[in-house]
Amino acid sequence: MIQPKTVTAGITERVFLTPEPTSLVLILATLVLMLRYLTGRPLGKMPPVLPNAWPVLGHLPSLGLRADLAFQKLGKKYGDIFQAQLGTRNVVVLNSYQALKDGYIDGGDAYNDRPDFYSYQLFSDGGKGTAFADDSPAFRKKRQFIMKVFHHFGGGKAHEQLDMNIGEEARKLVTLSKSFNGKPFDIQPYVTVTTLNIICSMVFGKLHDYDDEDFGRVMKNLDNVTKNMINVGVLNVFPFLRHIPAIDTSGREILDNKRKIMSFVNQRIEEHRATFDPDSTRDLVDAYLKETQTSAGRSELTDDELAHIAVELMVAGNDASSYALQWGILIMALHPEIQEKVQREIDVIDPSTPVSISLRQHLPYTHATTLEILRFRPVTPINGRKTKRPVKLSEFNSCYENLL
Ligand code: HEM
């Protein structure tokens, strides 16, 4: 109970409230509730917090360069779901197949937002495209459009053309590799140009020559974006540092290179406008032109959104596919006995048969090896999401954070 206490001070009487211990607890609890309400932080059981956080750095020093492996190890002690402090940012780590399935797959749309990381905001210009955009009706419309385009490549003539392009690029990669006559060489640039060319063929409808200057410049720009997205990661966990211009050089590099890629994409859009035939969809850009013929399509899709979607496909697709291929090549080199078995299985197929995904059913060992490579060396071992409201996950009824 709060007891009023009257104190006479000169001619004025003032009333002071002297709280008793139980009242103090009540006041504090109310303040905590208000604070949680005002900051949007939930009440309820949160996942355990990793111990031994350093001031400012949080758990970064103990995670090292392979945070995914460190999380795996920590999971043995702290469970499938725990909180970690990365620099000054708190994250909830979903650290097992079950936790990811319960959240991302069975948890519905509550998990569909993206972390509010600086690099994501910068790259997506505040949520354009889909890779770094929060869930919203506009996001769903864009996602639907992209899925429609991918389905288009999943069958019919477009699918045949895609198979042919993949076959052609694979042959070029083999020829290039053979030209070194068994001498060691760095395969990375060749794999990158090959995968990028296939993605570009889906976006712009044609394979580029490797000596095409515009294409060469775009490759450099994409490489710079990818490198600087990694560098700028430090600003995701120490956001206050971005106000120091000398530190945010990577941010400026991303913007500068992205601007150049967007200009390449915009030129392609204009070329497509000039040759557009509504009865024949050659690629993503044509699909966009067709979609925006109707006012419903135009309401969410703009040239700027399309350019962001194209850049995302080029960056995300190229990065993931070329790294997966490079790991595959290295692992085959390190395990010649597996390489031999894969080769034996492939050799059964008539060499004149065009490369096609439909051959997969005849190549069970090769298919299993590919999946094992992706499991053994995941190219995106850590991926970010954010919950849009407090969610119940396992026994924790209040997960509401950036998620990894
Ligand atoms: C080995 C191949 C690949 C792997 C392992 C991979 C992995 C991933 C993962 C884990 C995500 C995050 C998914 C999520 O948060 O829901 C993602 C997103 C994405 N990937 Fe890939 N990916 C691969 C190939 C590709 C290719 C070939 C393309 C494009 C042609 C592509 C384009 C994208 C895009 C645009 C996103 C963001 C999607 C969105 O949320 O709208 N990826 N990928």
Residues whose N, C-alpha, C, O or C-beta is under 5 A from the ligand:
A	BS01	HEM	T130 A131 I199 E312 L313 A316 G317 A320 S321 A324 V379 T380 N383 G384
